[in-house]
């Protein structure tokens, strides 16, 4: 009787283990080239309007001579902006520039949800690069 119980227990464990292995793992790949790139709601014109209205430099100097910033972020499968990074060119030691770059990164995360990028018809995580030029008025 004990051996039958042990065999049934072992068979149940093997079946449960086999079922677990059939579950596909979450795809965390970050693509740079996809069939369909992510899209901001309303398109490129709406993205530029969002940037113009939400990324505002309030410092007194001209951000240490910087005029070009490269924004990089991931639009995930759900259309959320994650892992934002802002880089300045040319970059030097400048506290006001560092503060400005960090404020840009915060605004990127606050963006409305994008339409996710697609590869083979399925939503995927996509690294997105966006150049930004600063014009002081």
Backbone bond lengths (Angstrom), bond angles and torsions (degrees), N, CA, C in turn:
res aa  C-N    CA-C-N  psi(-1)  N-CA   C-N-CA  omega(-1)  CA-C   N-CA-C  phi
1 X - - - 1.437 - - 1.536 111.15 -
2 X 1.329 115.95 -41.75 1.458 120.26 178.79 1.520 110.68 -64.51
3 X 1.326 118.03 -37.45 1.462 120.56 -178.88 1.526 110.78 -68.73
4 X 1.330 119.60 -35.30 1.461 122.26 177.74 1.531 109.36 -66.56
5 X 1.328 116.92 -44.16 1.453 121.12 178.24 1.531 110.70 -60.69
6 X 1.320 117.23 -41.84 1.456 122.32 179.45 1.521 110.33 -64.63
7 X 1.323 117.85 -42.48 1.466 121.65 179.20 1.527 109.59 -64.42
8 X 1.336 118.83 -43.69 1.458 122.04 178.66 1.527 111.06 -63.29
9 X 1.316 115.77 -41.11 1.454 120.53 178.09 1.528 110.41 -63.00
10 X 1.320 117.13 -43.56 1.460 122.77 179.59 1.527 110.45 -64.30
11 X 1.327 118.01 -43.65 1.460 121.54 178.81 1.526 111.54 -64.07
12 X 1.314 117.62 -38.98 1.463 121.69 177.11 1.523 110.30 -63.03
13 X 1.315 117.44 -43.03 1.464 122.09 178.59 1.520 110.68 -63.04
14 X 1.333 117.88 -44.68 1.466 121.56 -179.56 1.524 109.73 -62.98
15 X 1.331 118.21 -42.54 1.450 121.88 -179.87 1.531 110.46 -65.03
16 X 1.315 117.87 -43.69 1.465 121.87 179.23 1.523 110.54 -64.04
17 X 1.319 117.40 -40.14 1.455 121.08 178.58 1.523 110.28 -65.25
18 X 1.315 117.73 -41.86 1.456 121.26 179.68 1.524 110.74 -64.04
19 X 1.313 117.89 -37.67 1.449 120.64 179.53 1.526 111.08 -67.01
20 X 1.304 117.86 -37.31 1.461 120.85 178.73 1.518 111.56 -64.59
21 X 1.304 118.41 -36.52 1.457 120.78 -176.73 1.523 112.15 -72.48
22 X 1.335 118.43 -15.95 1.455 121.16 178.92 1.525 113.20 -81.99
23 X 1.302 118.20 -10.65 1.455 122.15 179.92 1.529 108.15 -76.60
24 X 1.351 117.56 122.62 1.462 118.85 -179.24 1.529 111.20 -68.77
25 X 1.310 115.28 143.38 1.461 120.54 178.49 1.531 109.30 -75.16
26 X 1.308 116.69 149.74 1.459 122.23 177.60 1.523 109.35 -63.70
27 X 1.317 117.06 128.61 1.462 121.30 179.69 1.530 108.50 -81.51
28 X 1.314 116.48 113.36 1.464 121.04 -179.66 1.525 111.68 -105.88
29 X 1.322 117.23 12.13 1.458 121.68 179.46 1.526 109.75 -59.92
30 X 1.323 116.05 138.37 1.460 121.42 175.69 1.526 107.13 -109.25
31 X 1.324 116.64 116.58 1.458 122.74 -176.87 1.523 110.71 -92.10
32 X 1.327 115.41 152.59 1.462 120.31 172.35 1.524 110.35 -114.22
33 X 1.319 116.47 -25.02 1.463 122.11 176.99 1.524 107.49 -124.72
34 X 1.319 116.40 123.67 1.466 121.44 -179.00 1.525 108.92 -136.94
35 X 1.320 115.85 168.46 1.464 120.52 178.78 1.528 110.96 -64.77
36 X 1.332 116.21 -43.52 1.461 122.06 178.75 1.518 108.79 -128.25
37 X 1.335 116.46 118.90 1.462 120.54 179.46 1.531 110.48 -72.18
38 X 1.342 116.74 155.73 1.464 119.67 176.23 1.531 110.07 -60.40
39 X 1.322 116.26 152.93 1.452 120.17 -179.94 1.516 112.26 -130.19
40 X 1.320 115.28 135.37 1.465 121.32 175.40 1.524 107.56 -75.33
41 X 1.358 117.92 141.98 1.462 118.93 179.48 1.532 111.21 -59.48
42 X 1.304 116.22 122.52 1.462 120.36 -178.58 1.516 113.12 95.74
43 X 1.337 117.80 -6.33 1.461 121.11 175.63 1.520 114.37 89.18
44 X 1.318 114.65 -170.92 1.463 122.27 -175.53 1.524 112.37 -61.90
45 X 1.318 116.37 -40.91 1.469 119.71 -179.82 1.535 110.56 -61.55
46 X 1.318 117.16 -42.18 1.470 121.26 178.26 1.530 110.89 -66.77
47 X 1.335 117.72 -36.03 1.472 121.37 176.71 1.523 110.17 -62.73
48 X 1.323 117.39 -46.09 1.469 120.62 179.38 1.525 111.09 -62.98
49 X 1.327 116.32 -37.65 1.467 120.72 177.56 1.529 110.58 -65.27
50 X 1.341 116.12 -42.65 1.470 120.42 177.43 1.529 110.09 -59.41
51 X 1.322 116.28 -46.18 1.469 120.30 -178.90 1.531 110.30 -62.96
52 X 1.305 116.40 -45.04 1.466 120.92 -178.28 1.534 111.13 -62.45
53 X 1.326 117.02 -37.50 1.467 120.73 -177.22 1.522 114.38 -84.18
54 X 1.320 117.80 -21.70 1.460 120.37 -172.42 1.522 115.25 -113.30
55 X 1.311 117.76 -19.02 1.463 119.96 179.57 1.518 107.26 -105.58
56 X 1.304 113.96 98.93 1.464 120.30 -174.35 1.515 109.07 -124.57
57 X 1.322 115.37 128.21 1.457 120.26 177.27 1.517 108.03 -93.05
58 X 1.336 115.26 123.58 1.465 119.80 -176.55 1.524 112.75 -108.52
59 X 1.331 117.32 5.81 1.464 120.79 -179.17 1.516 112.00 -72.74
60 X 1.306 115.12 171.48 1.460 121.32 -177.70 1.531 112.88 -89.92
61 X 1.317 116.85 -33.47 1.462 119.20 -178.85 1.523 109.89 -92.30
62 X 1.312 117.42 176.53 1.457 122.00 -179.04 1.516 111.42 -91.17
63 X 1.313 117.92 51.27 1.461 125.80 177.76 1.530 111.45 44.18
64 X 1.319 115.33 48.60 1.461 122.21 173.01 1.530 112.90 57.52
65 X 1.293 117.52 34.54 1.460 121.00 176.06 1.526 114.64 81.67
66 X 1.296 118.57 4.76 1.466 121.46 -178.99 1.527 110.00 -77.98
67 X 1.330 116.97 136.83 1.453 119.67 177.07 1.528 112.61 -126.94
68 X 1.330 117.37 -12.90 1.463 120.55 -178.72 1.527 109.67 -127.32
69 X 1.317 115.29 133.01 1.463 121.76 177.66 1.524 107.49 -128.04
70 X 1.311 115.82 137.71 1.470 120.85 175.98 1.517 107.59 -108.14
71 X 1.324 115.51 125.19 1.447 121.60 178.10 1.523 108.51 -102.89
72 X 1.306 115.98 137.25 1.459 121.01 179.11 1.525 107.61 -137.16
73 X 1.325 115.90 133.05 1.458 120.69 179.06 1.515 108.93 -156.98
74 X 1.313 114.85 170.93 1.460 120.33 178.03 1.521 107.66 -112.37
75 X 1.322 115.61 131.78 1.457 120.94 169.50 1.523 104.62 -98.18
76 X 1.338 115.87 112.36 1.465 118.80 -174.65 1.535 111.10 -80.31
77 X 1.315 115.99 179.83 1.469 122.12 -176.05 1.522 112.78 -59.83
78 X 1.322 117.07 -24.72 1.454 121.52 179.81 1.533 112.19 -90.97
79 X 1.338 117.28 -2.03 1.454 121.43 179.95 1.516 114.26 88.81
80 X 1.327 117.63 6.15 1.469 121.98 179.40 1.530 109.94 -82.74
81 X 1.327 116.13 143.26 1.461 121.46 174.50 1.522 107.61 -86.36
82 X 1.334 116.18 123.81 1.465 121.51 179.95 1.523 109.13 -132.33
83 X 1.317 116.08 164.14 1.466 124.93 176.71 1.538 112.99 49.12
84 X 1.339 117.74 53.48 1.469 119.36 179.85 1.527 111.80 -73.51
85 X 1.314 114.67 145.05 1.467 121.48 174.91 1.528 107.66 -141.23
86 X 1.321 115.86 138.27 1.459 121.18 176.87 1.520 107.77 -122.54
87 X 1.329 116.56 128.69 1.463 123.14 -178.37 1.522 108.72 -121.57
88 X 1.322 116.22 139.48 1.455 121.13 178.86 1.518 110.57 -104.91
89 X 1.352 115.94 146.94 1.468 122.43 176.81 1.513 107.82 -132.84
90 X 1.273 123.87 125.42 1.467 124.55 -12.86 1.521 109.82 -73.77
91 X 1.298 116.02 155.58 1.457 120.28 -177.10 1.518 110.32 -112.31
92 X 1.305 116.10 131.85 1.455 122.50 174.81 1.516 108.27 -134.11
93 X 1.304 116.96 177.64 1.464 120.79 177.59 1.525 108.13 -73.68
94 X 1.316 115.53 115.34 1.452 119.25 -177.57 1.527 108.68 -159.38
95 X 1.324 117.20 114.46 1.463 121.50 -176.67 1.526 111.79 -64.22
96 X 1.330 117.21 -39.48 1.470 118.63 -178.29 1.529 110.70 -66.96
97 X 1.323 117.29 -34.06 1.464 120.58 177.40 1.525 110.29 -69.22
98 X 1.316 117.61 -43.57 1.471 121.02 177.72 1.528 110.96 -58.68
99 X 1.318 116.85 -44.53 1.461 121.17 179.39 1.532 111.09 -63.56
100 X 1.330 115.51 -40.74 1.463 120.49 179.17 1.535 110.79 -63.80
101 X 1.333 116.94 -43.86 1.472 121.05 179.63 1.531 111.11 -62.71
102 X 1.347 117.03 -42.03 1.467 119.88 178.75 1.533 110.92 -64.97
103 X 1.345 117.15 -37.12 1.471 119.63 178.79 1.529 110.70 -67.36
104 X 1.317 117.63 -34.30 1.468 121.18 176.16 1.530 109.46 -64.08
105 X 1.326 116.70 -44.32 1.466 120.37 -179.59 1.529 110.94 -59.48
106 X 1.324 117.03 -39.48 1.472 120.36 177.91 1.522 111.18 -64.17
107 X 1.329 116.49 -41.36 1.466 120.53 179.97 1.527 111.32 -66.96
108 X 1.316 117.76 -32.71 1.466 120.43 178.47 1.528 111.00 -62.87
109 X 1.324 116.95 -42.30 1.463 121.25 -179.98 1.533 110.58 -66.02
110 X 1.328 117.04 -28.88 1.465 121.57 -178.96 1.527 113.04 -81.24
111 X 1.321 117.82 -2.96 1.465 120.66 -179.43 1.525 110.64 -58.13
112 X 1.339 116.64 151.77 1.463 118.01 172.56 1.525 109.53 -64.41
113 X 1.322 116.71 159.69 1.463 120.79 -179.58 1.531 110.98 -61.28
114 X 1.310 114.55 138.58 1.457 122.66 176.77 1.525 109.23 -89.43
115 X 1.327 115.77 167.02 1.461 120.66 166.00 1.520 105.08 -80.74
116 X 1.334 118.99 122.96 1.471 120.38 -175.58 1.527 112.30 -63.84
117 X 1.328 115.71 153.89 1.452 120.56 172.82 1.519 109.71 -71.09
118 X 1.335 115.76 158.05 1.464 119.52 -178.49 1.518 111.24 -131.96
119 X 1.308 113.70 143.27 1.461 122.23 173.17 1.518 106.96 -131.89
120 X 1.303 116.76 126.84 1.473 122.32 -175.60 1.523 111.36 54.37
121 X 1.329 116.43 35.68 1.455 121.49 177.09 1.517 115.57 79.00
122 X 1.339 117.85 1.48 1.468 121.32 -178.02 1.526 109.92 -112.72
123 X 1.351 117.76 140.92 1.468 120.15 176.15 1.528 110.90 -62.47
124 X 1.337 115.75 137.57 1.462 121.58 179.90 1.526 109.74 -137.38
125 X 1.335 116.09 164.20 1.465 122.66 175.13 1.528 107.77 -78.50
126 X 1.343 116.70 130.38 1.465 120.72 -177.11 1.527 110.25 -129.57
127 X 1.342 115.83 130.12 1.474 120.78 173.00 1.523 107.55 -79.81
128 X 1.319 115.00 128.94 1.461 121.49 -175.34 1.524 108.79 -119.16
129 X 1.321 117.13 132.79 1.466 122.82 177.19 1.520 108.73 -114.98
130 X 1.327 114.93 136.95 1.452 120.09 -176.84 1.528 109.15 -140.90
131 X 1.351 117.51 114.80 1.466 118.54 176.03 1.529 109.84 -78.21
132 X 1.312 115.16 147.48 1.457 120.20 179.08 1.521 107.86 -137.96
133 X 1.322 116.83 130.06 1.457 121.47 178.32 1.515 109.07 -106.64
134 X 1.317 115.82 136.73 1.462 121.24 -179.23 1.509 108.67 -96.68
135 X 1.317 115.26 128.15 1.457 120.77 176.11 1.518 107.60 -121.75
136 X 1.312 116.25 115.04 1.461 120.72 -178.86 1.521 109.32 -86.67
137 X 1.346 114.98 135.80 1.464 119.35 -179.14 1.512 110.32 -121.04
